[in-house]
């Protein structure tokens, strides 16, 4: 999916994003340039979303989550920062932009890349029913792991932005080594 095409779907995160964008663009002010970023799961060093994934892999639960075929769109935190700088310096940019690396992967591929770098002794998959039980106990949504997100940053690429971390392997090597 790019900014203009594809099926957005439904669910908790989609409804929150649609409501936020509607509220953001509702009030028109000709003196204010409005840019909304649809930011993919952001990965980087020193915590954030990577900490639970690293722990899963280290403790042997680094197999696929659910069926593993769900798409995983992501962006390295340094590229997110650079996208924001790019938008600030390009005064003609307005509207909605996807902020995701141009190479989304499946959950199974994401976990495999993590295992290739962290080299755990074993890796068990996490079936959907176990994820639902775990999500219940930590009061969160399983869709954050199980929902397929296949996002392409078409508009920003067309404007010439170049990602420093366009592939997952390059991003994980920077984060995990």
C-alpha positions as CSV (number, residue, x, y, z in Angstrom):
1,X,0.0,0.0,0.0
2,X,1.2,3.5,-0.8
3,X,-0.4,6.8,0.3
4,X,-3.0,6.6,-2.5
5,X,-3.7,2.9,-3.2
6,X,-4.4,-0.3,-1.3
7,X,-6.8,-1.4,1.3
8,X,-6.4,0.2,4.7
9,X,-8.6,-2.4,6.5
10,X,-10.0,-2.1,9.9
11,X,-9.1,-2.6,13.5
12,X,-7.9,-0.7,16.5
13,X,-4.8,1.0,15.0
14,X,-6.5,1.7,11.7
15,X,-9.5,3.4,13.4
16,X,-7.2,5.5,15.6
17,X,-5.1,6.6,12.6
18,X,-8.2,7.5,10.5
19,X,-9.7,9.5,13.4
20,X,-6.4,11.4,14.0
21,X,-6.0,12.2,10.3
22,X,-9.6,13.4,10.0
23,X,-9.2,15.7,13.0
24,X,-5.8,16.9,11.8
25,X,-7.0,18.0,8.3
26,X,-10.5,19.1,9.3
27,X,-9.6,22.7,10.2
28,X,-8.1,24.6,7.3
29,X,-5.6,27.3,7.9
30,X,-4.0,28.8,4.8
31,X,-1.0,30.0,6.8
32,X,-0.1,26.5,8.1
33,X,1.4,23.8,6.1
34,X,0.1,20.4,7.2
35,X,2.0,17.2,6.8
36,X,0.9,13.9,8.4
37,X,3.3,11.0,8.6
38,X,2.0,7.5,8.7
39,X,5.0,6.1,10.6
40,X,5.7,2.3,10.5
41,X,7.0,0.4,13.5
42,X,10.2,2.2,14.3
43,X,13.3,0.2,15.1
44,X,16.5,1.4,16.7
45,X,19.1,0.8,19.4
46,X,18.5,1.1,23.1
47,X,15.0,-0.2,23.7
48,X,11.6,0.6,22.1
49,X,10.0,-2.1,20.1
50,X,13.3,-3.9,19.7
51,X,13.7,-4.8,23.4
52,X,10.8,-7.3,23.5
53,X,11.8,-8.8,20.1
54,X,15.4,-9.2,21.3
55,X,14.2,-10.9,24.5
56,X,12.0,-13.3,22.6
57,X,14.9,-14.4,20.4
58,X,17.4,-14.6,23.3
59,X,15.0,-16.8,25.4
60,X,14.1,-19.2,22.5
61,X,10.8,-17.7,21.4
62,X,12.2,-16.2,18.2
63,X,10.2,-18.2,15.8
64,X,7.4,-16.7,13.7
65,X,4.4,-15.2,15.4
66,X,1.0,-16.5,14.3
67,X,1.3,-17.9,10.8
68,X,4.3,-15.7,10.1
69,X,3.0,-14.5,6.7
70,X,1.7,-11.1,8.0
71,X,3.7,-8.3,6.4
72,X,5.9,-6.2,8.7
73,X,6.6,-2.6,7.7
74,X,9.3,-0.8,9.6
75,X,11.6,2.2,9.6
76,X,15.0,2.7,11.2
77,X,14.8,5.5,13.8
78,X,17.6,7.4,12.0
79,X,15.7,7.4,8.7
80,X,12.6,8.6,10.5
81,X,14.6,11.6,11.8
82,X,16.0,12.2,8.3
83,X,12.5,12.0,6.8
84,X,11.3,14.7,9.3
85,X,14.3,16.9,8.3
86,X,13.6,16.3,4.6
87,X,10.0,17.5,5.1
88,X,11.0,20.5,7.1
89,X,13.5,21.6,4.4
90,X,11.0,21.0,1.5
91,X,8.4,23.7,2.0
92,X,6.2,22.5,-0.8
93,X,5.5,19.1,0.8
94,X,2.0,18.8,2.3
95,X,-0.6,16.1,2.9
96,X,0.0,12.5,3.9
97,X,3.4,10.6,3.6
98,X,4.2,7.1,4.5
99,X,7.3,6.8,6.6
100,X,8.4,3.2,6.2
101,X,11.5,1.5,4.7
102,X,10.9,0.6,1.1
103,X,11.4,-3.1,1.8
104,X,8.6,-4.6,4.0
105,X,9.1,-8.2,5.0
106,X,7.0,-11.0,6.5
107,X,7.0,-11.6,10.2
108,X,8.8,-14.9,9.5
109,X,11.5,-13.1,7.6
110,X,11.9,-10.5,10.3
111,X,12.3,-13.1,13.0
112,X,14.7,-15.1,10.9
113,X,16.9,-12.0,10.3
114,X,16.9,-11.4,14.1
115,X,18.0,-15.0,14.7
116,X,20.7,-14.9,12.1
117,X,22.4,-12.0,14.0
118,X,21.6,-13.0,17.6
119,X,22.2,-16.7,17.1
120,X,20.0,-18.3,19.8
121,X,20.3,-22.0,20.6
122,X,16.7,-22.7,19.6
123,X,13.6,-20.8,18.5
124,X,10.0,-21.8,19.1
125,X,7.1,-20.2,17.2
126,X,4.4,-18.3,19.0
127,X,0.9,-19.6,17.9
128,X,-1.9,-17.1,17.7
129,X,-3.8,-18.5,20.7
130,X,-0.7,-18.0,22.9
131,X,-0.3,-14.5,21.7
132,X,-3.9,-13.8,22.5
133,X,-3.5,-15.1,26.1
134,X,-0.3,-13.1,26.6
135,X,-1.9,-9.9,25.2
136,X,-4.8,-10.3,27.6
137,X,-2.4,-10.5,30.6
138,X,-0.4,-7.5,29.6
139,X,-3.5,-5.6,28.4
140,X,-2.6,-5.0,24.8
141,X,-3.8,-5.8,21.3
142,X,-2.6,-8.8,19.4
143,X,-3.1,-6.9,16.1
144,X,0.1,-5.1,16.8
145,X,1.9,-8.4,16.0
146,X,-0.7,-10.2,13.9
147,X,-2.0,-7.5,11.6
148,X,-0.4,-7.4,8.2
149,X,1.1,-4.0,7.3
150,X,2.5,-3.7,3.8
151,X,3.4,-0.1,3.4
152,X,5.5,1.6,0.7
153,X,6.7,5.2,1.0
154,X,5.8,6.1,-2.6
155,X,5.5,9.9,-2.3
156,X,8.7,10.6,-0.4
157,X,10.7,8.3,-2.7
158,X,9.3,10.2,-5.7
159,X,10.7,13.4,-4.2
160,X,14.2,11.9,-4.1
161,X,14.5,10.8,-0.4
162,X,17.1,8.0,0.0
163,X,16.9,5.7,3.0
164,X,20.2,5.0,4.8
165,X,18.6,1.7,6.0
166,X,16.4,0.5,3.1
167,X,16.7,-3.2,3.9
168,X,16.0,-5.0,7.1
169,X,19.3,-6.8,7.2
170,X,21.2,-3.5,7.0
171,X,19.0,-2.0,9.7
172,X,19.3,-5.0,12.1
173,X,23.1,-5.1,11.6
174,X,23.3,-1.5,12.8
175,X,20.9,-2.1,15.7
176,X,22.0,-5.5,17.0
177,X,25.8,-5.6,16.4
